[in-house]
Amino acid sequence: MRGDLSASTHFSAAAGGGHIRTAQALEKYINHHVVDAKVKVVDALKEANYIYGKLICKGYHFVATKTPAIFGHMYHNTNDNSSLSKFVPK
């Protein structure tokens, strides 16, 4: 493995299970492959302002479950090169 990952922090967001599972997979991989690794997974939304975190999580859940067409449109347009994608770090 390249680089020193013996001490690392991985930020995740509880808005969608994929983010959390990815961070947990990274944690498991590093703990398995790096001797004496100290990995910390931090839910950035829970660490941020409580109301802000709840608003984002509930908003994400609402849009994803109640208006899947809008969610799909936002998802694809923020992943492609579009006017919305400039607001999403890559």
C-alpha positions in Angstrom: 0.0 0.0 0.0 1.3 3.4 -0.9 1.4 6.3 1.6 1.0 6.2 5.3 -2.5 5.4 6.3 -1.7 4.4 9.8 -3.6 7.3 11.2 -6.5 8.6 9.0 -9.9 10.2 9.3 -12.6 9.5 6.8 -15.5 11.9 6.5 -18.9 10.5 5.5 -22.4 11.7 5.4 -25.5 9.9 6.7 -27.5 11.1 3.7 -27.6 7.8 1.9 -26.3 4.5 3.1 -23.7 4.3 0.3 -21.6 7.0 1.9 -21.4 5.3 5.3 -20.8 1.8 3.8 -17.9 3.2 1.7 -16.3 4.8 4.7 -16.7 1.6 6.7 -15.2 -0.5 3.9 -12.2 1.8 3.8 -11.8 1.5 7.5 -12.0 -2.3 7.4 -9.5 -2.4 4.5 -7.0 -0.1 6.2 -7.3 -1.9 9.5 -6.7 -5.2 7.8 -3.7 -4.1 5.7 -1.9 -1.5 7.8 -0.3 -2.6 11.1 -1.4 -0.5 14.1 -3.8 1.5 12.0 -5.9 4.1 13.8 -8.9 4.9 11.5 -11.8 7.1 12.5 -14.9 7.4 10.4 -16.7 10.7 11.1 -20.3 11.5 10.0 -19.7 15.1 9.0 -23.5 15.9 9.1 -23.7 14.7 12.7 -20.7 16.7 13.6 -22.0 19.8 11.9 -24.9 21.8 13.3 -27.6 19.4 14.5 -30.4 21.2 12.6 -28.4 21.5 9.4 -27.6 17.8 9.5 -31.2 16.8 10.1 -32.4 19.1 7.4 -30.0 17.6 4.8 -30.7 14.0 5.8 -34.4 14.4 5.8 -34.4 16.5 2.6 -32.3 13.8 0.9 -34.6 11.1 2.1 -37.7 13.0 1.0 -36.4 13.7 -2.5 -35.0 10.2 -3.0 -38.2 8.5 -1.9 -41.1 10.8 -2.8 -39.8 12.4 -6.0 -37.4 9.9 -7.5 -37.5 11.6 -11.0 -36.2 14.8 -9.5 -33.6 12.9 -7.4 -32.4 11.1 -10.6 -32.2 14.4 -12.5 -30.2 16.0 -9.7 -28.0 12.9 -9.3 -27.1 12.7 -13.0 -26.7 16.4 -13.6 -24.3 16.8 -10.7 -22.2 13.9 -11.9 -22.0 15.1 -15.5 -20.4 18.2 -16.7 -23.3 20.6 -16.4 -24.2 23.9 -14.8 -25.0 22.1 -11.6 -21.8 20.0 -11.5 -19.6 23.1 -10.8 -21.1 23.1 -7.3 -20.2 19.5 -6.5 -16.5 18.9 -5.7 -15.0 16.0 -7.7 
